[in-house]
Amino acid sequence: MTDVQLALTQARYGLLTAFRTPRTVVFGIAFPVVMLVLFDSIFTSGSDTVRFAGGTLTADAYFTAGIAAYSIGLSSFTTLAIGLTNQRETGQLKRLRGTPMPAWTFVAAQLLRSAALALLTTAALMAIGVIAFGVDVSAEHAIGLVVYLALGIAVFAALGIAVTVFTPTVDSASAVGPFAVVMLSFISGVFIPVDQLPHWLESVGKVFPLYHLADGLQTSLLTGGGSTGLSAANVTVLALWGLAGFMIATRRFRWEPQAARG
Amino acid sequence: MKQPLVVGGPLGVARLNGRGVRHPPLPVPSPAASPAAADVPEPAIVVRGLHKSYGATDVLRGIDFEVHTNEVFGFLGPNGAGKTTTIEILEGYRQRSAGDVVVLGADPGHPSRAWRRRIGLVLQECELDPLLTVRETLSLFSSFYASPRPVDETVALVGLAGERNARVRTLSGGQKRRLDVAVALVGDPELLFLDEPTTGFDPSARRSAWNMIEGLRSLGKTIFLTTHYMDEAQHLSDRVAILRGGRIVAIGSPAELAEGGGQTVISFRLPPGVGIDAVRANVGGQLDVSGAQVSLRAADAQRALYELTSWAERERVELSGLEARRPGLEDVFLELTGDGHD
């Protein structure tokens, strides 16, 4: 078995575990889908639009893209932060470290699993948006969507791995993981359109990566003009956060339990 | 190569002097070293002058031992003696402060992937993914190895064939520990580290674990075993080392250690109202009292028994549960690690 096959095998078992974990299925997949249906059914009528930096989008499309960003935050950042802290504190990582498994295949498997979950959820969200709410998702949007999806998954997974450095227990990871994504969603144009936010709050949101992932996906859904939706600001901020996460993860990641042991 | 042994300590057993011993140079694997070396297999583990300190605290104060190929080596000691530190240095988890360590011909301070393929670990307090089944767990771990053992065969070897499709979280404590052993075995390692493999087992589960470990030895594996159960160490180990306060205080086969002292243990219960001082005044030998239970170690068993029983007859004291036996490993262990040593 080559190392690439090994990473794929590990990712497959990771997905198996994920689908056997009610938390992942309910909060990572079902929750965003239900939210999208509620938001697009209750808070918008077909003619509502949202004005944001990139242009003007129907509210239905705006929420579809925003909640896709939210689901990437959950399936990459939150799921990884809680899952890895749990695996570390129960000694699972220490045991893996004592096998010939290369560290990179383990990390690659985590990324692949996060990507699979994120793509599954995003595909479901886009399908619901298109079928139930007439959101226009077509080939001209593909480049922007693919780039932001890939970037978002990588950035939030790197941050999810990095944050385990600061969560000594599963309890702390279970608090920080969801809290960060949900709080940021309020000021990143996910739950509330940015044109309804006070200016200063939007400025706070712009510091964090979720704002730029949501904005990027929303810009990608704009029709006409032949634009790919890629913006230097969004890509740069996302890349910087990803780099910071990557640096912390590679330098400070721990395989052994951090809670005091006898 | 002979260890620097100091024979004839208080118990008459082989004792290592941890301090002030000049360590011979390590037998670094070099095929051309001597023509005779080809006949003698390289030891699986060689440890010379191993020191480990955490800050100002010395945990290991210079320990030396070898583990031969295809040997079950028991590594014993009270809590805090440095057992876990030693085993984690040998396993490649901890860096040593000083000394030389060779495990399967390599320095475990720089564990390579090829080296990791040759060792199997049963660690303390390391769980497995509770959501995978027994078979899935072993399939996953077997994918890390170049030439793993067949999964179903490994499941059967540890007696979990009936549970192979059960999720890990539904297994009993003893079944989980057997799965730990299966995970350590699935890579078909030459050297196994078993760190307290039967802690929490009921007596029958312990017996079947012993059978399994004996089976591993007959497969040609080398086994480094730690345990708190002296009967287990005595039953399974070819040789044991006893660690206390970061030093090895005895090393040898369980029989050598137990009989080295030549002392017989005489035990009995004192009836209420009879003080131990009366015994001490009339009987020679070393007395240990634990509640009403008294144990007497004597080099001359016949004389000690005579003194004891004739005193009891004179004073009309009934010594219930009186027995005399050869000392076991547990007696040696308590003698070497009991109170008053640190």
Interface residues (C-beta under 8 A of the other chain):
Chain A: M1 L6 T9 Q10 Y13 L16 T17 R20 T21 Q87 T90 G91 Q92 K94 R95 R97 G98 T99 P100 M101 P102 E256 P257 R261
Chain B: E91 G92 Y93 R113 A114 R116 R117 L121 L123 E125 C126 E127 L128 D129 L131 L132 E136 L140 F141 S143 F144 Y145 A146 V183 G187
